[in-house]
Amino acid sequence: MDALLPALLPLALLDSLNPSALVVALWLLSQPRATPRLLAYVGGILVAYLGLGVAMMLGFGAARDTLASVLDHPVAMVVQALLGAGLLAYAIFAPSTAHQAREPRAPASDRLWAFVLLGMTVTAVELVTALPYFAAIGLMVAADLSWMQWLPLLVGYNLVFVAPPLLLLGLHGLLGHRTDERFAHWRERLQRGARETALWIFGLVGVGLLGDAAVRWVEAKRTARDGAVALTISAPPVHPGPVRS
């Protein structure tokens, strides 16, 4: 379990740098009643993301043996490599309008539940960039952890994921309106850089999928070759029968 932490923490940090979610957080901090609205928004993100993670862990955990045999099949490795190559190619050749962060829109209602729904909606829309989360879940499933082991890891991952908006809220609470100009500047830069950040995530995950598929393919070929050699060595010698005159 502890061995997973060095791998999960960078994935969580990478996942937390979601420009679209941060743009909405910075926008909320420029509106009235910023603190309760932002906390409701973060709560919606946490409920949606953690709920998705728990559902995936339970589903993948129940089908672990089947998934292991399927994913180790050569066809699955080829599909994984093609997916990685596709993500990498998309990261390089995506159109200029892909994954641009849009100006946030206020919910139709001023009630806090509307901002919870806003957080859940942003999470659902941005699932296409949740590839680090899927990779983290894959690592935990492969580690064959019990729910008492993977649940704290999943909660910790999600707390890291929602940390940036909470840090912004802390700065806003500490410095007050002195952050307004700085936050507006950050929001503008994030909107401009949203596309590059998303494509970097696609590219990094694509390289990871390609590399993992290549390593597992080579390992599978080596194992098959070593097994064939071992069978040849261990096979009993064939003695010719008596020669009949």
N, C-alpha and C positions, 0 to 999 in steps of 0.2 A: 504493500500500500504506500509506504513512504517513498518507494522508488518511483512512483508515478508523479510525485509533486514537482520534480524538476521539469517534467514534460508538460504538466497541466498548467503551471503558472504562466509560462510564456504564451501558451494558447489563450488563456483567459485575458492576459494583458492585451494581446493582439485583438481579441474579440471585442474588448471594451472600447477600442478606438473606433467606434461606429459613428461616422460623421452625421448621418441623418438623425440618430438619437440625440447626439450632443447639440445639434442645431436646434432641435425642439426644446431641449433643456435650457439653452441660452436664451431662446425666445421667451420661454416661460418666466425666466428671471427678470425680464424687462416688463412684465405685466403686473397688474395689481394682484394681491394675495399670492405672491410668488411662492412662499414656503409651502403652504398646504397643497397647492396645485402641483408643484414639482414633486413633492413626496407622494402624492396620489399617482402621478405619472410614472415615477420610478417603481411604485408598488405594482402598477399594471405590467410593466416590463418584467419585474421579478416573478410575478405569478405566471405569466405566459411562458417565460423562458425556462423557469424551474419546472413547471408542469410538463412542458415538452420534453425536458431532459429525463424526468422520472418515467414518463410514458415510454420513451425510447429505451431506457435501461431495462424496464420490466419486460418490454416486448422482445428486445434483443437477447436479454438474459434467458427467457423461456425457450428461445430458439437457438441458443448458443452452439450446441453440437451440430445442428443442421447447418447453421451459418458457417461454422468453421470448415465443414466438409465442402460446402459450396464455394466459399471464397478461396480455398486451396486448389480448386480445379483450374487447369490451365486456361480454359475459356474465360473464367472469372478474372484471372490475372491479365489476360489480354484486354478484356473490357475495362478493367481498372486503369491499365496503361493508356487506353484510348481516351478515357474520361480525363485523366491527368493531362494528356496532350491537348485535348479540347479546351480545358480550362486555361492552360498556358497560352494556347493560340488566341483564345478570346481576350486574355489579359493584354496581349500584344497588339491585336488587330481590332479591338472593340471600337464601335463608332464613337464619334466625339460627344454624342448626347447620352451615352450609356451611364447610368448610375449617378446622375447629377442630383444633388440635394435640392429639394424644392423649398420655397418659403412656407413655413408652417401656417396652418389655418386653425383658428380658434374653434373648439368644440361648439356644437349648437347650444349646449346647456352650460351654465356656470357651476353646476353641482360637481362635487369632487368625483362622483362615480364616472362622470364624462371624461375626466382626465385619466382615471384608471383605464377606461376603454381606449383613450388615446394612446397610452403606453402599450397596451396589448395590440392595438392596430399597427403601430410603428414596428413592434417586434415581428408581427406576422408578415408585414410587407418586406422587412429586411431579412427574412429567413434565408434568402438567396445568398446573403453574405455571411451566414452562420457556419461556414465550413470549419473554422477552428473548433466550434462547439461539437460538431459531428465527429471531428477527429478525436477530441477529448473523450467523447462517449465511446468511440471505438476502442480507445486504449483501455478504458475501464472495463468494457465487456471482455476484451481479450485477456485482461488480468484475472478473470474468474473470481471477482470479489463478491462477498455477500452484501445484502442490502445495507447492513449496519456499517459496512466499510465504504461502499460507493456513495451512500447518501450524504455523509459529511463532505466528501470530496466535491460532490455536485453542488451542494449548498455553498461551499467555499468558492467554487468557480463562479457561481452566479453573483456572490457578493463582490468579487473582484470586477465582474462584468458591469455592475451598476455603480461602482465606486466613482467614476469620473463625474456624473451629474451631482452626486452627493458632495464631492469635493468642491464643485462650482457653487453649490448652495452654501457650503461653509465659508467660502471666500466672500460670497455676497452678504452673508450674515455678519461677517467680521468687518468688512470694509464699506458696506452699505452702497449708496449710489456712486461712490468713487469707482465701482467696477463697471458702471453702465457703458462707458465709452470703450473700455477694454473688451468687455464681453461682446459688444456690437462688432468690434473689429475681428474677434475670434470667430464669431458666427459667419461673417462674410468670408473669411479665409476658409473655414470648414466647408461652406457651400461651394466654394471654388475647387477645393481639394477633395471633395467627396468621391468624385470619379476615380482619381488616382489611387486613393486609399482602397476602394473596393477592388480595383483591378490588381493592386499589389497583393491583396488577400487571395484573389483567384489564382494569380501567378504562383505564389508560394505554395498554396495547396496543390496546384497542378504539378509542380516539381516534386512535392512530397509523394503524391500518388504514383507518379512515374517512377521515382526512385525506389519506393517500396515494392512496386510490382516487379521491377527489374531484379531487385535483390532476392525476392521470394522465388522468382522464376529460376534464377541461377542456383539457388539453394535446392529447389525441387529437382532440378536436373542432376545436381551433384549427388543428392540422396539416392535418386534412382540409379545412377551409375555405380555408386558404392554398393548398393544393394545387389545389383546384377553381378558385380565382381565377387561379393561375398558368397552368393549362391554358386558361382562357378567354382570357387575354391573349396567350398564345403561339400560339393556334390561327390558321391562315392565313385571311385573309378569303375569303369565298365570292363569286366573281364571277358575275354572271348570264350566262347563255349569250346568244348572238346572238338578236336579236328577229327572228322570221320574219314576213314579211308575208303 
